[in-house]
Amino acid sequence: MDGPFELMSVIHLVRPAGDRAGDLEALRAGIARAEPATLFYHALQHPLRRPDSDEARDDDWSTWVRGVVQDGETAEHLAYAVQHRAGSADELREALLEALGAVPEKARAVRAAPAGAEFTFLTVESVPVPTGCVAHDAAELMTGLEDADLNAWFYHLFEQPWFAGGPPALTQWLAARGAARLARAIEDEAKSGRGLLTLRRRVLRRWRQRRLGSRIAAAAGATEGDRRDTERAAVAGLVRRITRTDEP
């Protein structure tokens, strides 16, 4: 993790993947053929679609099976697979196929959607977009995250680590620069299931508290003039936060 860290946002270009499913057997075949980007879109992109929701989010497959095919039991099995076995494309695919494979083959063929309500598999092309922030230390990166849109948070905490495998590159970079506790806190928030807006708010609050604590500790050993400068900076920062239009 040498060198600066470039903070990126992302644009998702969504298009049909080519498969459609009218019943559970066709859904199983489509999942077996699906590219990782298709699995990612239908299972894991929901935090970006509803960033204000802290409720558990169903994936597209279980939503379709429950609402259109009206098979609640299979929908629950699919949702469980996504929530607990989605660490990689291979793991997710295997879990989904197991959930659908638990339904007898003949039953999979007859548990069907009405005409015109087939499931359309979609795929997504991710286009990373520079935010303009190239950080050289933890403070610069967190300042960049304060100004970054939710797509940047999603990209670095969900999308990049899922496709690359392992922890987010962002938190690894922070840990390598002496901010291991902050890095762990960010990873924990990303795993919490909270909405992106709540995640962002909690991470930035923790960062601001950490920064304030560091300033107080530094001020304790400073001269009277230095302390006055620190106090003025703290008050100015508080005023900016109060008057600033921030996301909820």
C-alpha positions as CSV (number, residue, x, y, z in Angstrom):
1,M,0.0,0.0,0.0
2,D,2.8,2.4,-0.9
3,G,2.1,5.8,-2.4
4,P,-0.9,8.1,-2.3
5,F,-4.5,6.9,-2.4
6,E,-6.8,8.2,-5.2
7,L,-10.4,8.5,-4.1
8,M,-12.7,7.4,-6.9
9,S,-16.5,7.6,-7.5
10,V,-18.3,5.3,-9.9
11,I,-20.9,5.3,-12.6
12,H,-22.9,2.2,-13.3
13,L,-24.0,1.5,-16.8
14,V,-26.8,-1.1,-16.7
15,R,-27.9,-3.2,-19.7
16,P,-29.7,-6.5,-20.3
17,A,-27.4,-9.5,-19.8
18,G,-29.3,-11.6,-22.4
19,D,-31.2,-14.1,-20.2
20,R,-34.8,-14.1,-19.1
21,A,-36.5,-16.5,-16.7
22,G,-40.2,-17.4,-16.6
23,D,-39.9,-20.1,-13.9
24,L,-37.6,-21.4,-11.2
25,E,-35.8,-23.8,-13.6
26,A,-35.0,-21.0,-16.0
27,L,-33.9,-18.8,-13.1
28,R,-31.5,-21.5,-12.0
29,A,-30.1,-21.8,-15.5
30,G,-29.6,-18.1,-15.8
31,I,-27.8,-17.8,-12.4
32,A,-25.5,-20.7,-13.5
33,R,-24.5,-18.7,-16.6
34,A,-24.4,-15.3,-15.1
35,E,-21.2,-13.2,-15.1
36,P,-20.0,-11.9,-11.8
37,A,-21.2,-8.4,-12.7
38,T,-24.7,-9.7,-13.1
39,L,-24.6,-11.5,-9.7
40,F,-23.3,-8.3,-8.2
41,Y,-26.0,-6.1,-9.6
42,H,-28.9,-8.3,-8.6
43,A,-27.6,-9.2,-5.1
44,L,-25.4,-6.3,-3.9
45,Q,-26.1,-3.0,-5.5
46,H,-29.2,-2.3,-3.4
47,P,-27.4,0.0,-0.9
48,L,-26.7,2.4,-3.7
49,R,-30.3,2.3,-5.0
50,R,-31.8,3.0,-1.5
51,P,-29.1,4.8,0.5
52,D,-31.6,6.2,3.0
53,S,-32.9,2.8,4.1
54,D,-31.4,1.0,7.1
55,E,-33.8,-2.0,6.7
56,A,-32.7,-5.4,5.3
57,R,-32.8,-5.2,1.6
58,D,-34.0,-8.2,-0.5
59,D,-32.1,-9.1,-3.6
60,D,-33.8,-9.0,-7.0
61,W,-34.2,-12.8,-7.3
62,S,-36.0,-13.3,-3.9
63,T,-38.2,-10.2,-4.6
64,W,-39.3,-11.7,-7.9
65,V,-39.8,-15.2,-6.6
66,R,-41.8,-13.9,-3.6
67,G,-43.9,-11.3,-5.4
68,V,-44.3,-12.7,-8.9
69,V,-43.9,-16.5,-8.7
70,Q,-45.4,-16.3,-5.2
71,D,-43.1,-19.0,-3.7
72,G,-42.3,-17.5,-0.3
73,E,-40.3,-20.5,1.0
74,T,-37.9,-20.4,-2.0
75,A,-37.6,-16.7,-1.8
76,E,-36.5,-16.9,1.9
77,H,-33.8,-19.5,0.9
78,L,-32.6,-17.2,-1.8
79,A,-32.5,-14.2,0.5
80,Y,-30.6,-16.2,3.1
81,A,-28.0,-17.2,0.5
82,V,-27.4,-13.6,-0.5
83,Q,-27.2,-12.3,3.1
84,H,-24.9,-15.0,4.4
85,R,-22.9,-16.4,1.5
86,A,-22.1,-13.5,-0.9
87,G,-18.4,-13.1,-0.2
88,S,-17.5,-13.7,-3.8
89,A,-19.2,-14.5,-7.1
90,D,-18.4,-18.2,-6.9
91,E,-19.7,-18.5,-3.3
92,L,-22.8,-16.6,-4.1
93,R,-23.6,-18.6,-7.3
94,E,-23.1,-21.9,-5.4
95,A,-25.4,-20.7,-2.6
96,L,-28.1,-19.6,-5.0
97,L,-28.0,-22.8,-7.0
98,E,-28.2,-24.8,-3.8
99,A,-31.3,-22.9,-2.8
100,L,-33.0,-23.4,-6.1
101,G,-31.8,-27.0,-6.3
102,A,-33.7,-27.8,-3.1
103,V,-36.8,-27.4,-5.2
104,P,-37.6,-30.6,-7.2
105,E,-36.9,-30.2,-10.9
106,K,-40.5,-30.8,-11.9
107,A,-41.7,-28.2,-9.4
108,R,-39.1,-25.7,-10.6
109,A,-40.6,-25.9,-14.1
110,V,-44.2,-25.3,-12.9
111,R,-43.5,-22.6,-10.4
112,A,-43.7,-19.9,-13.0
113,A,-44.5,-16.2,-13.5
114,P,-47.5,-14.9,-15.5
115,A,-46.8,-14.1,-19.1
116,G,-45.0,-10.8,-19.4
117,A,-43.6,-10.9,-15.9
118,E,-40.4,-12.8,-16.6
119,F,-37.2,-12.0,-14.7
120,T,-34.8,-10.1,-16.9
121,F,-31.1,-10.6,-16.0
122,L,-29.2,-7.4,-16.1
123,T,-25.5,-6.7,-15.9
124,V,-23.5,-3.6,-15.0
125,E,-20.4,-2.0,-16.3
126,S,-18.6,0.1,-13.7
127,V,-16.9,3.2,-14.8
128,P,-14.6,4.6,-12.1
129,V,-14.5,8.4,-12.0
130,P,-11.8,10.4,-10.2
131,T,-13.1,12.7,-7.4
132,G,-10.0,14.9,-7.5
133,C,-8.8,13.7,-4.1
134,V,-5.4,12.2,-4.0
135,A,-4.6,11.6,-0.3
136,H,-1.1,11.3,1.2
137,D,-2.3,10.7,4.8
138,A,-5.4,9.6,6.7
139,A,-6.5,13.2,7.3
140,E,-6.5,14.0,3.6
141,L,-8.4,10.9,2.7
142,M,-11.1,11.5,5.4
143,T,-11.4,15.1,4.2
144,G,-11.9,13.7,0.7
145,L,-14.6,11.3,1.9
146,E,-16.4,14.2,3.6
147,D,-16.9,15.8,0.2
148,A,-17.4,12.6,-1.8
149,D,-20.7,11.4,-3.1
150,L,-22.3,8.2,-2.0
151,N,-21.1,6.4,-5.1
152,A,-17.6,6.9,-3.9
153,W,-18.4,5.3,-0.5
154,F,-20.2,2.4,-2.2
155,Y,-17.3,1.8,-4.7
156,H,-14.6,1.7,-2.1
157,L,-16.4,-0.1,0.7
158,F,-18.6,-2.6,-1.3
159,E,-17.8,-2.9,-4.9
160,Q,-14.0,-2.8,-5.1
161,P,-13.5,-5.3,-2.3
162,W,-16.1,-7.7,-3.6
163,F,-14.6,-8.0,-7.1
164,A,-11.0,-7.9,-5.8
165,G,-11.5,-10.2,-2.8
166,G,-10.4,-9.3,0.7
167,P,-10.7,-6.1,2.7
168,P,-11.3,-2.7,1.1
169,A,-8.1,-1.2,-0.4
170,L,-9.2,2.1,1.3
171,T,-9.1,0.6,4.8
172,Q,-5.9,-1.3,4.2
173,W,-4.3,2.0,3.1
174,L,-5.6,3.8,6.3
175,A,-4.3,1.0,8.5
176,A,-0.8,1.2,6.8
177,R,-0.7,4.9,7.8
178,G,-1.4,4.5,11.5
179,A,-5.2,4.6,11.4
180,A,-5.9,1.0,12.1
181,R,-8.7,1.6,14.6
182,L,-10.4,3.9,12.2
183,A,-10.0,1.4,9.4
184,R,-11.5,-1.4,11.5
185,A,-14.4,0.9,12.4
186,I,-15.1,1.6,8.8
187,E,-15.0,-2.1,7.9
188,D,-17.4,-2.8,10.8
189,E,-19.8,-0.1,9.5
190,A,-19.7,-1.6,6.0
191,K,-20.7,-5.0,7.4
192,S,-23.5,-3.6,9.6
193,G,-26.2,-3.6,7.0
194,R,-27.0,0.1,7.6
195,G,-27.9,2.4,4.8
196,L,-25.2,4.4,3.0
197,L,-26.3,7.6,4.5
198,T,-26.2,6.3,8.0
199,L,-22.9,4.6,7.4
200,R,-21.4,7.8,6.1
201,R,-22.7,9.9,9.0
202,R,-21.4,7.4,11.6
203,V,-17.9,7.1,10.0
204,L,-17.5,10.9,9.7
205,R,-18.7,11.5,13.3
206,R,-16.1,9.0,14.5
207,W,-13.4,10.7,12.5
208,R,-14.4,14.2,13.8
209,Q,-14.4,12.9,17.4
210,R,-11.0,11.4,16.8
211,R,-9.6,14.5,15.3
212,L,-11.0,16.7,18.1
213,G,-9.4,14.4,20.7
214,S,-6.1,14.7,19.0
215,R,-6.4,18.5,19.0
216,I,-7.2,18.5,22.7
217,A,-4.2,16.3,23.5
218,A,-1.9,18.5,21.4
219,A,-3.3,21.6,23.1
220,A,-2.6,20.3,26.5
221,G,1.2,20.6,25.9
222,A,1.0,23.8,23.8
223,T,1.8,27.4,24.7
224,E,-1.0,29.8,25.6
225,G,-0.8,31.3,22.1
226,D,-1.0,27.9,20.5
227,R,-4.0,27.0,22.6
228,R,-5.8,30.1,21.6
229,D,-5.2,29.4,17.9
230,T,-6.4,25.8,18.4
231,E,-9.6,27.0,20.2
232,R,-10.3,29.5,17.4
233,A,-9.9,26.8,14.8
234,A,-12.2,24.4,16.7
235,V,-14.9,27.1,17.0
236,A,-14.5,27.9,13.3
237,G,-14.9,24.3,12.4
238,L,-18.0,24.0,14.6
239,V,-19.6,27.0,12.9
240,R,-18.9,25.5,9.5
241,R,-20.5,22.2,10.5
242,I,-23.6,24.0,11.9
243,T,-24.1,26.2,8.9
244,R,-23.0,23.7,6.3
245,T,-25.7,21.9,4.3
246,D,-24.9,18.3,5.0
247,E,-26.6,15.1,4.1
248,P,-28.9,13.7,6.8
